[in-house]
């Protein structure tokens, strides 16, 4: 079986899908649009001029050409999965579809943030982690996944009580300002990092605001590699998870916390409806920060049942999205019959 994954792998999550498929003996390939680079300085300068004067991003066009050219080299595929297809034009997706009888998409952002309604007809199957989009468009519901392990990972020595890393977002910053006051009152040892090109705005605000925010929150323009983030998770009791505007689906932090058996603090109300929710492990704070207290940090993590843990692993996710168990069973029947 040949399966191709097409994505813009921002955080290096998607390569886990390909690796796991290959471990299953599947001929899996990954076309990462983020891997496309300018060929030279001239091409970079030309694109800059085009964006300023023509309002056209040549790199966007080149990335799509890169996808199609790579797919031509790979040849026909049994299945192709496109993750968040907002980065691809209608015609490009149509050409991708010509290489497979079964084109799938997984949306880990809502259509309010990245509208793609006109492209939906091109896909044989669409999965989404947003309940409202599932209900409105008839998508199939699926969550993100635990890509780290098939079994819980043993904890290392603890350095801090709480860790959080996030991209710059006005809603999150507003909540973090309130949260730092509460964390200070509880004397919680925390490490919070905000990353993005817009963090300079917060640095300016710090010049005229209290020092409490800057004491608890590090502002960085440059990104942090995922391996460094995972090392931080290991050394903390609790992982913080704050939603962006319009989000309902569960972020990867939820499943990273599950893999490392770390407690979770989140403002995502949908987590209350999941079968792994346990108030000893997960604290839903909403706007009521008074719920955040010492006892949550002091009580140990309560291990979830093995079958429930495995339900949210990447292995189980792949079986559902690509119908692997059914395919393997059909092969066994064919071999037995022959």
C-alpha positions in Angstrom: 0.0 0.0 0.0 1.2 3.5 -0.9 0.1 6.5 1.2 1.3 10.1 0.9 0.9 12.8 3.5 0.8 16.4 2.3 1.1 19.2 4.9 2.9 22.3 6.1 4.6 20.7 9.1 4.9 23.8 11.4 5.7 21.9 14.6 7.2 18.7 13.2 4.2 16.6 14.2 3.2 15.2 10.9 6.4 13.3 10.3 5.3 11.0 13.1 2.4 9.9 10.9 4.8 8.9 8.1 7.2 7.1 10.5 4.4 5.1 12.1 3.0 4.1 8.7 6.4 2.9 7.6 6.8 0.9 10.8 3.6 -0.9 9.7 5.2 -1.9 6.4 3.4 0.8 4.4 5.2 2.7 1.6 4.6 6.1 3.1 5.9 9.5 1.9 5.7 13.0 3.2 5.5 16.2 1.1 6.2 19.0 3.5 5.5 22.4 2.0 7.5 23.9 4.8 10.6 22.3 3.4 10.5 24.4 0.2 13.2 27.1 0.3 14.2 30.0 -2.0 16.7 28.8 -4.6 18.7 32.0 -4.3 18.7 35.6 -3.0 17.2 36.9 -6.3 14.1 34.7 -5.9 13.7 35.9 -2.3 14.0 39.6 -3.4 11.6 39.0 -6.3 9.0 37.6 -4.0 9.4 40.5 -1.6 8.7 43.0 -4.4 5.8 40.9 -5.7 4.1 40.9 -2.2 4.6 44.7 -1.8 3.5 45.9 -5.2 1.4 43.1 -6.7 0.0 41.7 -3.4 1.0 38.2 -4.7 3.1 35.7 -2.8 5.3 33.9 -5.3 6.5 31.5 -2.6 2.9 30.3 -2.1 2.8 29.4 -5.8 6.2 27.8 -5.7 5.2 25.6 -2.7 2.3 24.3 -4.6 4.4 23.6 -7.6 6.8 21.7 -5.3 3.9 19.6 -4.0 2.8 18.6 -7.5 6.3 18.0 -8.9 7.1 15.8 -5.9 3.9 13.8 -6.3 4.7 13.3 -10.0 8.0 11.6 -8.9 6.2 9.5 -6.3 3.5 8.3 -8.7 0.0 7.1 -8.0 -1.0 6.5 -4.3 -3.6 4.3 -2.7 -4.5 7.1 -0.3 -3.4 10.7 0.1 -4.0 12.7 3.3 -3.9 16.5 3.2 -3.6 18.2 6.6 -5.3 21.6 6.7 -5.6 22.2 3.0 -6.1 26.0 3.3 -2.5 26.4 2.0 -3.4 24.8 -1.3 -5.5 26.3 -4.2 -8.5 24.5 -5.6 -6.7 23.5 -8.8 -3.7 22.1 -6.9 -5.9 19.9 -4.8 -7.8 18.8 -8.0 -4.4 17.8 -9.5 -3.4 16.0 -6.2 -6.7 14.1 -6.4 -5.8 12.7 -9.9 -3.0 10.7 -8.2 -5.3 8.7 -5.9 -8.8 7.1 -5.7 -9.1 8.2 -2.1 -8.3 11.7 -1.0 -8.6 12.5 2.7 -8.3 15.7 4.8 -7.8 16.3 8.5 -8.7 19.7 9.8 -7.0 20.6 13.1 -8.2 24.2 12.8 -11.8 25.4 12.4 -13.2 26.7 9.2 -13.8 30.1 10.8 -10.1 30.6 11.0 -9.2 29.0 7.7 -12.2 28.9 5.4 -12.0 26.2 2.7 -15.7 25.5 2.0 -15.2 25.7 -1.8 -12.6 22.9 -1.6 -14.6 20.4 0.5 -16.1 18.7 -2.6 -12.7 17.5 -3.7 -12.2 15.1 -0.7 -13.6 11.6 -0.3 -13.4 11.9 3.4 -12.9 14.8 5.9 -12.0 14.5 9.5 -12.1 17.4 12.0 -11.4 17.9 15.7 -14.0 20.8 15.9 -17.4 19.7 17.1 -19.2 22.7 15.5 -17.7 22.0 12.1 -18.5 18.3 12.4 -22.1 19.2 13.1 -22.4 21.8 10.4 -20.6 20.1 7.5 -21.0 16.4 8.3 -17.3 15.8 8.9 -16.2 12.8 10.9 -15.0 13.6 14.4 -11.5 12.7 15.4 -9.1 14.2 17.9 -5.4 14.9 17.7 -3.3 12.0 18.9 -0.6 10.9 21.3 2.4 10.5 19.0 4.9 9.9 21.8 4.3 6.4 23.1 2.1 3.4 23.3 2.7 3.3 27.0 3.0 6.1 29.6 6.5 7.6 29.8 8.1 7.6 33.2 8.5 11.0 34.9 11.9 12.5 35.5 13.1 14.7 38.3 10.7 17.7 38.7 12.1 21.2 38.4 9.0 23.3 38.2 5.3 23.2 39.1 3.9 24.5 35.8 5.1 24.9 32.2 3.5 26.5 29.2 4.7 27.5 25.7 2.5 29.3 23.2 2.5 31.4 20.0 1.7 35.0 20.5 -2.1 35.5 20.7 -3.9 38.5 22.2 -6.5 36.4 24.0 -3.9 34.2 25.6 -1.8 37.2 26.7 -4.8 38.7 28.3 -5.5 35.6 30.3 -1.8 35.1 31.1 -1.8 38.6 32.7 -4.5 37.5 35.2 -2.9 34.1 35.6 0.5 35.4 36.7 -1.2 37.2 39.6 -2.8 34.0 40.8 0.4 32.0 40.3 2.3 34.5 42.3 -0.2 34.4 45.2 0.1 30.6 45.3 3.9 30.7 45.0 3.8 28.3 42.0 7.1 27.7 40.3 6.4 28.4 36.7 8.0 28.6 33.3 5.9 30.3 30.6 7.2 31.2 27.2 5.4 33.2 24.5 6.9 33.0 21.0 6.3 35.1 17.9 7.2 38.1 15.8 4.6 40.2 17.6 6.2 39.8 21.1 7.9 43.2 20.8 4.4 44.7 21.5 4.4 43.0 24.9 8.0 44.1 25.6 6.9 47.7 25.1 4.0 47.3 27.5 6.3 45.8 30.2 8.2 49.1 30.3 5.2 50.8 31.8 3.5 47.9 33.6 4.3 45.9 36.7 7.2 43.5 36.8 5.1 40.5 37.7 4.3 39.7 34.1 7.9 39.8 33.0 8.9 37.8 36.1 6.7 34.8 35.0 6.7 35.1 31.2 9.6 34.9 28.8 9.0 36.6 25.4 10.9 35.1 22.5 10.9 36.0 18.8 12.6 32.8 17.7 10.8 29.4 17.9 11.7 26.6 20.2 12.3 23.1 18.9 9.8 20.4 19.9 12.5 18.3 21.6 13.3 21.1 24.0 9.6 21.6 24.7 9.2 17.9 25.5 12.2 18.0 27.9 10.4 20.8 29.7 7.2 18.8 30.0 9.2 16.0 31.6 10.5 18.3 34.3 7.2 19.8 35.3 4.2 18.6 37.3 1.5 20.5 35.3 1.1 21.6 31.7 -0.9 24.7 30.9 -3.2 24.7 27.8 -5.0 27.9 26.7 -7.3 28.1 23.6 -7.1 30.5 20.8 -10.3 32.4 19.7 -12.8 30.1 18.2 -11.1 26.8 19.1 -13.0 23.9 20.5 -10.9 20.9 19.6 -8.2 19.5 21.8 -4.6 20.6 21.2 -1.6 18.3 21.2 -0.7 19.5 24.7 -3.6 17.4 26.0 -2.1 14.2 24.6 1.5 15.1 25.4 0.3 15.5 29.0 -1.3 12.1 28.8 1.8 10.5 27.4 4.0 11.9 30.2 1.3 11.4 32.9 1.3 15.1 33.7 -1.6 17.1 35.1 -3.3 19.6 32.9 -4.8 23.1 33.4 -7.0 24.2 30.5 -9.7 26.8 29.6 -11.2 24.4 27.0 -14.7 23.4 28.2 -15.0 20.6 25.6 -12.4 18.5 27.6 -15.1 17.9 30.3 -17.0 15.7 27.7 -14.1 13.3 27.1 -13.9 9.8 28.6 -10.3 10.4 30.0 -11.4 13.5 31.9 -10.7 13.2 35.6 -10.7 16.3 37.9 -7.7 14.9 39.7 -5.7 15.1 36.5 -7.4 18.0 34.6 -8.4 21.4 36.0 -10.8 23.4 33.9 -10.4 27.0 34.9 -12.6 29.0 32.5 -12.5 32.6 33.8 -12.6 31.5 37.4 -8.9 31.5 38.5 -10.0 30.9 42.1 -10.3 27.2 41.1 -6.6 27.2 40.7 -5.3 26.2 44.1 -2.4 24.4 45.9 -4.1 21.1 46.2 -4.2 20.5 42.4 -0.4 20.8 42.4 0.1 18.7 45.5 -2.1 15.7 44.6 -0.5 13.0 42.4 -1.5 12.1 38.8 -4.1 9.4 38.6 -3.1 6.8 35.9 -5.9 6.2 33.3 -6.8 2.7 32.2 -4.5 1.1 29.6 -7.2 0.7 27.0 -8.3 4.3 27.4 -4.7 5.4 27.0 -4.3 3.4 23.8 -7.5 4.8 22.3 -5.8 8.1 21.8 -2.4 6.9 20.4 -1.2 7.6 16.9 -1.5 3.9 16.1 -5.2 3.9 16.8 -5.6 7.3 14.9 -4.0 5.8 11.8 -6.2 2.7 11.9 -9.3 4.9 11.8 -8.2 7.5 9.3 -6.7 5.0 6.7 -8.9 2.0 7.6 -5.8 0.0 8.2 -7.3 -2.8 10.3 -10.0 -3.4 7.7 -7.4 -3.4 4.9 -5.1 -5.9 6.7 -8.1 -8.2 7.5 -9.1 -8.1 3.8 -5.5 -9.1 2.8 -5.6 -12.0 5.3 -8.9 -13.3 3.9 -7.5 -13.1 0.3 -4.3 -15.0 1.3 -6.4 -17.6 3.2 -8.7 -18.0 0.2 -5.8 -18.4 -2.2 
